[in-house]
Amino acid sequence: MKNRSLVSISDFTKEEQMRVLEVAQEFEKNPVQNIMEGFVVASLFFEPSTRTRLSFESAANRLGGRVIGFSEAGSTSVKKGESLRDTILTIASYADLIVMRNPVEGSARFASEISNVPIINAGDGANQHPTQTLLDLYSIEKTQGTLDNLHVAFVGDLKYGRTVHSLVIALCNFNTTFHLVSPTELKLPSSVKMFIKEKNLEYHQYTNMEDILPVADVLYMTRIQRERFSDPLEYERIKNSYNLHNDMLQETKDNLKVMHPLPRVNEIDVNVDANPKAYYFEQALNGVFVRQALMATILGLR
């Protein structure tokens, strides 16, 4: 895995993904080390991010690395018309590793093909978000004690939700049963459902969230993403399709955990936060350990 880019979760085998999770366990026990001293990480975020950007920067800082970069494209030479190619080729000469988020699907793959340092995809449009997937796998295994034979329910924006696309693909390695809850306009893309079928796994589609609450081991909520809609009226019509309240969790499995890649808008009521089944803030913290493991592995430090 040394010097390898991570653009799609499929770039790493199941065994390689599990190796990252094992290293993340080590960093959770001892997150402050100095193994990245002398290494520079470029953090290139062409669209807004809070958790992903800051957790990567926290991960690098805790390991003694230096972080350079930007948090929005308006403050860079992109605003002057510089191409993505020129941006990547230039910054690759300044850093040992590039973490990039870009709203254009395929941009991370393009960057990995021209860069002479590894690229970690922190989200490319509605395509993939593989580091979120790794922290989600870590969170599921940590809370359920296994990744095998689970009923995982995805709720909300399954069409544009890059976190959903990547996680579904990864969970196909673990005999998962998928429960897909969304408005008809936001169903999981056919290409991802075909991936499930090719693995001979089951998926079930619903429009009513309450139908799946009694059977789920993991309830993965997502927001309806305003920024993915070209028609604001369509967004207004379906933005409040799902809202999880605390009393809805009463008849669920004891082992159920509610997860969310964040940010949330109104799809999980704040009264859920104190419920022991709520796990989304711990899930976000797990991102630091997983991203430490990923950077250390790619840089050949673990």
N, C-alpha and C positions, 0 to 999 in steps of 0.2 A: 504493500500500500504506500510505500515511501514515494514521494514526488508524484503521486497520482491525483488527478483532479476528481472532484465529486460534483457532477452536474445533475445526474438522475440517480435516484436510489438504486436503480438497476446497475449502475456502474460498479457497485460493490456486491459481491456474492453474499449469500446468507451467512456464511462463515465469517466473512470480513465484517459484516454488520455486527455480528455477535462479538467479534473481537473488540470493536469500538465500545460496545456496551460493557464489556469486562474491564477495559481500561477506565471507563467512566466511573465504575465502582471504586477503583483505586483513588481517583481524584476526589470523589465525594468524601472519602475518609481523610484525605490530605490535600485540600484544594490549593494551598499556597506553597508553591515550589519555585525554583529558579531555573528550570530546565530550558526556558526559551530566551535566556539572556543572550543578547547579540542578534536575535532574530527580529525582523520587522514584518508586521502584518499590515497590508493595505485594505482598508475597509471602504468599499466603494458602493454607496447607496444612492442610486439614481431615483429612487422613490422613497416616501416616508417609511420609517420603521422605528419602533421603540425597543421591544423585547429582543428581536433578533440582533440588531446592531449592538445594543448595549451588552447583551450576554456574550457576544463574540469578544467585544472589547474587554469586558470583565474577565473572561476566560484567559485572554492573552496577558492582561496585566497581572493576574494572579500567578501566572507562570513566568513572570519576569520579562515578557516580550514588550516591544514597542509597537504602537498602533499609529498609523497615519491614514489620511483619507478624508472623505466628506460625507455629509448626511443628506444632501439633496443636490440635484444636478445644477440648479440655478446658480450655485456659487463656483462653478467650474468652467473650464474652457468649452464644455459642451454647449453652453449658452452662446458661445461665439461661433458655433458651427463645427467644432472638432468632432471627428467621427469616433465611434466606439473603438474601432481598430487602433487609431492613433493613441487614444486614451490608454488602452490596455498595454500597448507596446511600450509606451513611456513609463507607466507606473510599474510595469514588471521589472524595469531596471532599478527601481527604488526599493523593492520588497522581496521577501522570500516566499510570500504566499498572498494571494488576493482573495478576499471575500467580497462577493458582488451580488447586489440586488438590482434588477432592471425590469421595467414594465414590459419589455418586448420578449415574447416567447422565442426561445432559441438563442437569446443573446449570450447566455452562460456557456452554451455549447460552442458558439462561435469564439468566445473569449478563450476557452480552453484549447482550441485548435491553433490559436496564434500566439499564445503566451508561452514564455519559456519558464514560468513558475506555475505551480499548481493553482487552479481556480476552485473555490468552493462556492457553489450556487446557493445564495441566500434568498432565492425566489426569482423566477423569471416569468412575469405576467401571471396568467392562469395555468401555467404549465406544471412546474415541479417545485418542491421545497424540501430537499432531501435531509437537511440537518434538523428540521422540525420533525421529520419522520423518525430519525434516530432518537431524538429525545422523547418522542411519543412511545416508541418501542421500549425505551428504558423505563418510562413511567408505567406502562402497562405491565411489564415484567415485574417491576418493583411492587406494584399493588396487588397483582393477581398471583404472583409466584410462578407464573408460566406465561408463555406466549402461544401455547398450543390449545386448540379446541375451544376457543372462546367465541361468544356471541358479541359482536361489536356493532353498535348502532351509530350511524352517521346521520346527523340532522342539520338541515339548512341548505346552504349553497353548495351543492355537490357538482354543479356544472363548472363553475369558475374557481372553486376552492382547491388551490394547488396543494394545500396540506392534505386534503382528502385524497387526491389522486395519488400522491406519493405513498401515503400510509396504506391505502388499499393494496397497492402493488406489493409493498413489503409484507403485509399480513398474509398475502397469498402463499407465503412460505410456511405457514403455521396452521393449516387446516382450519381457517377461520370461517365462521358463518356470518355473512354480512346482512345487515338490516339497513336499508337505504331510505331515509325519510326526507322528502323535499317537495316543494311545489312542482307541478308538472313541468313548468318552464325551466326548472333548475335541477333536473335529473342528472345523475352521474353519466358522463359521456359514454357512448357506445364502445369506444376503444378500450376504456377501463373495464367496463362490464365484460367485454370479450376476453380480457386478460383473466378475469375471475373464472370464466367458463373454460378457458384453456387449461386451468389448473384443476378442473373438475370440482370446483367448490360451489356452495350455494349462496345465492343472494336473493333477497326479497325486497320489493319496493312498496312504499307506503306514502300516503300524504298526511296521515294523522300520527303525530308523535306518540300519543298515549297507547297506541296499539303495540309498541315495542318495549315499553318500560318494564313490564314484568319479566321479560326474557333476557334483557341485556346484562352483560358483565361489564361492558364499557359503553358509556353514553358520550359520544364525541359530538359536542355542539359546535356549530359554526355560525358566523354572522352572515346576513345577506349583504353582499359587498356593493355599496353604492358606486364605487369607482369602476366597477365592471359593467355598468349599465349605460348604454348610449341614450336610452329613453328614460328620463327622470320619472315620467308618469308610471312606467312599468315598475320601477323600483318602489315608488310610493304605494303601489297596489299590493305588493307582496312582502314588503320589508318587515311586517309584524306577523309573519306566518306562524312562527313558533316562539313560545315563551315558557321556560321551565320555572315552576314555582316550587317552593319547599314541600308543600303538601302533596305534590305529585310523586314524591319519592317514597311515600309511606309503604306502598305495596311492592317495592322493588327488591331485588336480591340483596342479601346482606353484604356481598362482596362488590356491589356496583360502585364504580367510580365515575364521576362526571368530569370530563375533560373538555378543554377548549384551547385552541391555539392563541387566542386573544389577538387584538382587543375585542371585547364584547360591546354590544350596544344595548339591546334590551332582550336578547334571547335567553339570558339567564338572569332571573330576578336576584337582587342583592340578598334576599332572605335565604337563598340557597348557600351563601358563602360560609355560614357557620355549621352547616350540615357536614358530618364526618365523611359523607360520600362525595363532597366537593373536593376536587383535586387540582384545579386549574392553576392556582398560584404555586403549589409545590411543583407542578409540571413545568412551569416557567423556570423555576430554580434549577430543575434537573438539566435544563438547557446549558447552563454554565459548565457542568461537569462533562456533559456529552461533547460540547464544543472544545473543551480542553483536550479531551481524549482524541477527537478527530484531528485537531491541529498537531498535537504531539505525534500522532501516528503518521500523518502525511509528511511531517518534517523529519521523520526517522528518529524521534526522541523516545519512542516507546514501541 
